[in-house]
Amino acid sequence: MPDALLRVAGLRVAFGPREILRGVEFALAAGESVALLGPNGSGKSTCLNAISGWIAIAAGDVEVAGVRTSGWPMHRVVRHGVVQVSQSRDLFPDLSVEDNLLLGGHTRSIAENDARLPEMYALFPRLDERRRQVLRTLSGGEQQMVAIGRALMSRPRLLLLDEPSGGLSPQLVAETARTMTALRARGVTMLLVEQNLGLALKAADRYLILRDGLVADGGAVSARSGSYDDIVRAIYL
Amino acid sequence: MFFLQLALSGLAQGAIYALVALSMCVVYRATTVVNFGHGDLVMAGAFVVYLLVVLAGLPFPASAIAAVALLFILGALIEIGLIERIKAGPHIGFALMCIAVGYLLRGAARAVWGREVLPMPRVFDFPPVMLGELVVTADALVIFSAVGVLLMLFFGLFYRTSAGRIMQAVCQSERGAALVGINVRAFHGVMWGVGAAMGAIGGVLVAPLTLLHPGLGAGFLIKGFAAMTLGGFGSLGGAVAGGLLLGVAEQWVGGYVSTKLIDITAYLVIILVLALRPSGLFGQAVAERV
């Protein structure tokens, strides 16, 4: 991929003696949405955490927009335009919805945030109704909306989403799916880790399958013509 | 009238406790580290002022500003150079490191002055103000004004500005803060500096009113803990309220029971609050939806 926005090469991550990622290689073009699939423990979230700078890598390279970001602390990676929505969301529970969103854009100017905030409320009308509400009083689904909105406030080049449907009711999963589709339609470049295969493939142009810390398979979602049985087989068998 | 006069004296003393407790609380909220050496930073602030005023002959306001600035730098250096390095280790390591740094400061002061008690010339030397039959001393007036302005500045900054929003954010979720691009490590250093500087202001204010000695910080540490416990551990407003209440309680106990009990009031407060209402007066159970 000559004009890759994200390039991951030979990525290795170990927790103590256990090697979680053993040389992961892939690339993402700008505007592309890619789902990272795989069984539990295959290293999907570790891969996102390594790209975002939250965990240290043992070897390999991560390059974003032609700049090597591996080894950078997370705040520097964020300022370079790579923003993660973590599995635990990591929001600010005692601040209002609006303050949470504004903090997402704190690296941007006040004018940029003023312009961006109405866009977020248009994307998530429910948050508009609750903009003054303290975050901890929101439902899990609403908090997920804040987490995604907060990440989008800084206009990231690349959005990393870790299990956006995790812990949500089926109704809220459907709502999350709509959000993902809307983001994809807006051309947001996304790398998505998701256990819900239906949601993942609806939101993605391409999928990659991680197995035992390596990319084992992958391809275009459109080539599957609605039947994902072989992807399920590739993941679990 | 005696009751009110005692309360007034207590509030002046309590304002210093409030400042010390708030400064400890700032460090605790920002970094989850309880600084067991904080009292010695207060002592260091007082001693730096003494050095600059008495030995270097500088005017008190300039000495006060220099002491606070110096303690800001010292606080930040302690965090960046010592605390940050042991972040991955067990939490007890923070406590031991803080105690060691505190005793090091105390030991350094003892190495120079031994067990000498140092008097500083009076700075706030103007006649007391009468409020009806109540007497407000010059010292009390200066402390009320200085602490009042400082608290308004601090809470205004913390709750009303975008810099304060960032401070609140890191206090609530470090990972969340990193996820929005905040340099959490640098922030910790700054907040230790802010905590040490605020503690130093307490030391600077008491320096002209009390006899200085290297063990001065131990009392402030326990008063700070008592105020934090009374107000609700981790609550910024609670630390201030706890400090004021502790100051008043000490005076009432001294005035109506025995002056010998003033020094143990803080210990009694800690024991009673923890036994009867561990969340403190202003602490509350947090409700969270999942």
Interface residues (C-beta under 8 A of the other chain):
Chain A: S52 W54 P73 M74 H75 R76 V78 R79 V83 Q84 S86 S88 R89 D90 L91 F92 P93 D94 L95 D99 L102 L103 G104 H106 T107 R136 T137 L138 S139 G140 R150 A151 S154
Chain B: S162 R165 I166 Q168 A169 Q172 S173 R175 G176 A178 L179 V180 G181 I182 N183 V184 R185 V286 A287 E288 R289 V290
